[in-house]
Amino acid sequence: MAPVDPKNRALVFLHGTDPLEALPPGDIRAYNYTLAVDGALGYLLEHDRTPDAVVGDMDSVEPETLRRFEEDGGLVDRRNEQDTTDFEKALHHMHESGRTEVDVTGFHGSRLDHMLAMFHAALQFERKLQMRFIDRVAEAQLVSGPGRVTIEGRAGHVCSVMPILSGFGINIAGFRWPLTDAEMGFGDLISCSNEIVSDHAEVSLVNGALLIYMHREKGKAY
């Protein structure tokens, strides 16, 4: 989880709670491509932000909003199939357009099932897209086994390592509470609100899938 230059990344906006609050300095104009997912288009336009494209089945966008966006040169990628979520459609859009580095925001909202469905979709693309999930307090990424994530220069930051899929051969090094060749799973072992204590920390696993959720501000657990 090295520092990321947003100019080399695309940005996906989901229609959650205040997604603009999650963005680092520079706003969406710092990204080379921005994609609204369905109803997020209306939110962005209301806040004077215009994405490059919108994707989804368009059941949450006002027809007049969609018409004006398209007339102004925006790309409308309408996908009517109902066997995928709008976020899955967004990831297909990114992959098909050749983009490989993606930030995702706006995923907090009133429905837990939507967030779980988001991670379901993200796991399908974890090997195809380098995804980073950003919210108001932290950034996160998924890693599946066999896999490894290095975290440079973040000593003093709170970081949780949570199993999305049960796994084994899990190592957490450079943390206050490390793990060696561990098994993790919900209802079993998790690592919540751990702390990075080294400028070179590492998370690796043989099998399963983990969410690494690291707070942006040093020493703050919220």
Secondary structure, 3 states (H helix, E strand, C coil): CCCCCHHHCEEEECCCCCHHHHCCCCCHHHCCEEEEECCHHHHHHHCCCCCCEEEECCCCCCHHHHHHHHHCCCEEEECCCCCCCHHHHHHHHHHHCCCCEEEEECCCCCCHHHHHHHHHHHHHCCCCCEEEEECCCEEEEEEECCEEEEEECCCCCEEEEEEEEEEEEEEEECECCCEEEEEECCCCCCEEEEEECCCEEEEEECEEEEEEEEECCCCCCC
